[in-house]
Amino acid sequence: MHRKNQTVATVKWVLLPGTGVRGNHNFIYFAAMQIRLATLNDIPAVMQVVTEVVPLMRAVGNLQWDDTYPNPTVFEQDISLNQLWVADADGSIAGVAAITTEQYPEYAQVGLDISQTAIVVHRLAVSPRYKGKGIAVTLMEQAEKEAIRRGIKFLRIDTNTQNQVAQNLFVKTGYVFAGEMNLEFRPGLRFYCYEKKL
């Protein structure tokens, strides 16, 4: 059940895993994907996405996430603030993103004016089961829609310097590299920050 005034948008049809043969006919299963605000009932599925993604991140040297972050408490807080969005493909959570206005103070290290209100995407993840389906791009597009809806002119995002996949995504969706920084809450790691102006 959706909360009152919740935005739900059917975005596109996506090819789901599990193509096969039925009788003498090949078939491909497509499903309607919705980008919608998450509910508390989504947290187990969101955490499943995190569980699937973290080992893949760590395998390429990206230590941004681990067994303690992100966690259910962080996602519960996102939900309480109406800022956690999920990609829902036929009832299965394919991806997640927190679309916030929370800028880290360290963004100033790369010359960004953190007194400007900006939409900031945090905790973006897509299940490897849905890789290549355009889900990350669609979640990034939702952030832009939120910025336009709220009259905000700046979008910002950061990622670990080892996360080449995210870096490519940001450039693909029109973000410009702003610089390299550290984040106090993730000591020992370096991050790239990006910005998009509307």
ChimeraX attribute file (.defattr): number of C-alpha atoms within 10 A of each C-alpha:
attribute: neighborCount
match mode: 1-to-1
recipient: residues
	/A:1	5
	/A:2	11
	/A:3	10
	/A:4	6
	/A:5	6
	/A:6	11
	/A:7	11
	/A:8	12
	/A:9	13
	/A:10	13
	/A:11	15
	/A:12	16
	/A:13	14
	/A:14	18
	/A:15	17
	/A:16	18
	/A:17	12
	/A:18	10
	/A:19	12
	/A:20	11
	/A:21	10
	/A:22	8
	/A:23	7
	/A:24	6
	/A:25	7
	/A:26	9
	/A:27	12
	/A:28	11
	/A:29	12
	/A:30	16
	/A:31	14
	/A:32	15
	/A:33	25
	/A:34	22
	/A:35	24
	/A:36	21
	/A:37	25
	/A:38	28
	/A:39	19
	/A:40	14
	/A:41	9
	/A:42	19
	/A:43	18
	/A:44	12
	/A:45	16
	/A:46	25
	/A:47	17
	/A:48	14
	/A:49	20
	/A:50	24
	/A:51	15
	/A:52	15
	/A:53	17
	/A:54	19
	/A:55	16
	/A:56	12
	/A:57	17
	/A:58	15
	/A:59	9
	/A:60	11
	/A:61	13
	/A:62	19
	/A:63	19
	/A:64	19
	/A:65	18
	/A:66	16
	/A:67	10
	/A:68	7
	/A:69	13
	/A:70	16
	/A:71	15
	/A:72	15
	/A:73	11
	/A:74	13
	/A:75	24
	/A:76	17
	/A:77	13
	/A:78	21
	/A:79	19
	/A:80	13
	/A:81	11
	/A:82	17
	/A:83	18
	/A:84	24
	/A:85	25
	/A:86	27
	/A:87	26
	/A:88	22
	/A:89	23
	/A:90	14
	/A:91	12
	/A:92	13
	/A:93	25
	/A:94	28
	/A:95	27
	/A:96	30
	/A:97	26
	/A:98	26
	/A:99	27
	/A:100	21
	/A:101	18
	/A:102	15
	/A:103	22
	/A:104	13
	/A:105	13
	/A:106	16
	/A:107	23
	/A:108	14
	/A:109	14
	/A:110	15
	/A:111	10
	/A:112	18
	/A:113	13
	/A:114	14
	/A:115	9
	/A:116	12
	/A:117	16
	/A:118	23
	/A:119	25
	/A:120	22
	/A:121	23
	/A:122	20
	/A:123	18
	/A:124	20
	/A:125	22
	/A:126	25
	/A:127	19
	/A:128	13
	/A:129	13
	/A:130	18
	/A:131	13
	/A:132	12
	/A:133	15
	/A:134	12
	/A:135	26
	/A:136	25
	/A:137	15
	/A:138	19
	/A:139	25
	/A:140	19
	/A:141	13
	/A:142	19
	/A:143	22
	/A:144	24
	/A:145	13
	/A:146	16
	/A:147	22
	/A:148	14
	/A:149	9
	/A:150	10
	/A:151	12
	/A:152	18
	/A:153	15
	/A:154	17
	/A:155	24
	/A:156	26
	/A:157	25
	/A:158	25
	/A:159	22
	/A:160	23
	/A:161	19
	/A:162	19
	/A:163	18
	/A:164	13
	/A:165	10
	/A:166	18
	/A:167	21
	/A:168	11
	/A:169	14
	/A:170	24
	/A:171	14
	/A:172	11
	/A:173	15
	/A:174	13
	/A:175	19
	/A:176	16
	/A:177	18
	/A:178	19
	/A:179	17
	/A:180	18
	/A:181	19
	/A:182	17
	/A:183	15
	/A:184	11
	/A:185	8
	/A:186	13
	/A:187	8
	/A:188	9
	/A:189	16
	/A:190	16
	/A:191	18
	/A:192	20
	/A:193	25
	/A:194	24
	/A:195	22
	/A:196	20
	/A:197	13
	/A:198	12
